Amino acid sequence: MKRRRRVGLLGGSFNPAHAGHLHITTLALERLRLDEIWWLVSPQNPLKSAGGMAPFAQRLATARRLARDPRVRVSDAERRLGTRFTVDTVRALKARHPDCAFVWIMGADNLVQIPRWKSWRTLFRTVAIAVFARPTYAFRALSGRAARRFRTARTPQALAGTLADRPPPAWVFLRGPLSVVSATRIRAGRRGGELSGPMMQRRRR
């Protein structure tokens, strides 16, 4: 049988797309042994205010300019599918692309707040999930409600490359070089007149 394509899904507002997105994408391609990653630019995150949100077309265009790796595909799938919530988007993509083995990619900050997401337990049972460490969030993420609820489904970090082929629920927590870049800091820097280019600081945790 032909192996299914291993595809990472990185969702977000991308307001704006920045070096931190590239950083986690590069790590995911390498450590999860993915064939490609789709950046899912959200028309509007249900948990975020529309205030200060750049127009969707602008965010999509900025992400496409930044994502130059041919393995990275910037997608407006949520707009085309008419979905607002991650669980609905993932279900729709799995139905449309049975030839793909998907992995949902997110930072440790999202593992902390994922119990606020619609049908978050169903999401864990629908798609494999890779969680990347972020500064100051590791302890809260790994001791939080979601990590405790699915503790028996956690995959060892050494086996991260097999995650896409594992039936959900399956998730992994990945440590490594961390990026301290965030869209919030970039927007704040722009308002304050600071430089906010693609420079990225890293540290190990």
Residue pairs with C-beta under 8 A, 6 or more apart in sequence:
4 99
4 100
4 101
5 35
5 36
5 99
5 100
5 101
6 32
6 33
6 34
6 35
6 100
6 101
6 103
6 164
6 165
7 34
7 35
7 36
7 37
7 38
7 97
7 100
7 101
7 102
7 103
7 164
8 25
8 28
8 29
8 32
8 34
8 36
8 37
8 38
8 102
8 103
8 104
8 105
8 130
9 37
9 38
9 40
9 90
9 93
9 102
9 103
9 104
9 105
9 127
10 21
10 24
10 25
10 28
10 37
10 38
10 39
10 40
10 105
10 106
11 39
11 40
11 42
11 78
11 86
11 89
11 104
11 106
12 21
12 39
12 40
12 41
12 42
12 45
13 41
13 42
13 44
13 45
13 48
13 53
13 59
13 183
14 21
14 39
14 41
14 42
14 59
14 60
14 62
14 63
14 183
15 52
15 53
15 54
15 59
15 183
15 187
16 54
16 59
16 62
16 63
16 183
16 186
16 187
17 39
17 59
17 62
17 63
17 66
17 67
18 66
18 181
18 182
18 183
18 186
18 198
19 179
19 181
19 198
19 199
19 200
20 179
20 180
20 181
20 182
20 183
20 200
21 39
21 63
21 66
22 66
22 67
22 198
23 177
23 179
23 181
23 200
23 202
24 105
24 107
24 132
24 179
25 37
25 39
25 67
25 69
25 72
26 69
27 132
27 174
27 176
27 177
28 34
28 37
28 103
28 105
28 130
28 132
29 36
29 37
29 69
29 71
31 160
31 161
31 174
31 176
32 103
32 105
32 130
32 160
32 161
32 163
32 164
33 160
33 161
33 162
33 164
34 71
34 103
34 164
35 71
36 71
36 72
36 73
37 71
37 72
37 73
37 105
38 72
38 73
38 74
38 75
38 77
39 63
39 67
39 72
39 73
39 74
39 75
40 75
40 77
40 78
40 89
41 56
41 59
41 60
41 63
41 74
41 75
41 76
41 78
42 78
43 56
43 78
43 79
43 84
44 50
44 53
44 56
44 84
46 84
46 85
46 118
47 113
47 116
47 117
52 187
54 62
56 76
56 79
60 74
60 76
63 74
64 74
66 198
67 73
67 74
77 89
77 92
77 93
78 84
78 89
81 88
81 89
81 92
81 93
83 89
83 92
85 117
85 118
85 119
86 104
86 117
86 118
86 123
87 117
87 118
87 119
87 120
87 122
87 123
87 126
88 118
90 102
90 104
90 123
90 126
90 127
91 126
93 100
93 102
94 100
94 102
94 126
94 127
101 128
101 164
101 165
102 127
102 128
102 164
103 127
103 128
103 129
103 130
103 163
103 164
104 123
104 127
104 128
104 129
104 130
105 129
105 130
105 132
106 114
106 129
106 130
106 131
106 132
107 131
107 132
107 133
107 134
107 137
108 131
108 132
108 133
108 134
108 137
108 138
108 140
108 141
108 173
109 134
109 137
109 141
110 131
111 131
111 137
111 141
111 144
111 146
111 147
111 173
112 137
112 140
112 141
112 144
114 120
114 123
114 146
115 144
115 145
115 146
117 123
120 146
121 149
123 129
124 146
124 149
124 150
124 153
124 168
124 169
124 171
125 168
125 169
126 168
127 168
128 163
128 164
128 166
128 168
128 170
128 171
129 168
129 170
129 171
129 172
130 160
130 163
130 171
130 172
130 174
131 141
131 171
131 172
131 173
131 174
132 174
132 176
133 141
133 173
133 174
133 175
133 176
133 178
133 205
134 178
135 178
135 180
135 203
135 205
138 173
138 175
138 205
141 147
141 173
142 173
147 154
147 173
150 169
150 171
153 168
153 169
153 170
153 171
154 171
154 172
154 173
155 162
155 163
155 166
155 170
155 171
155 172
156 172
157 172
157 173
157 174
157 175
159 172
160 172
160 174
163 170
163 171
163 172
175 205
176 204
177 202
177 203
177 204
178 202
178 203
178 204
178 205
179 200
179 201
179 202
180 200
180 201
180 202
180 203
181 200
181 201
185 196
186 196
189 195
189 196
190 196
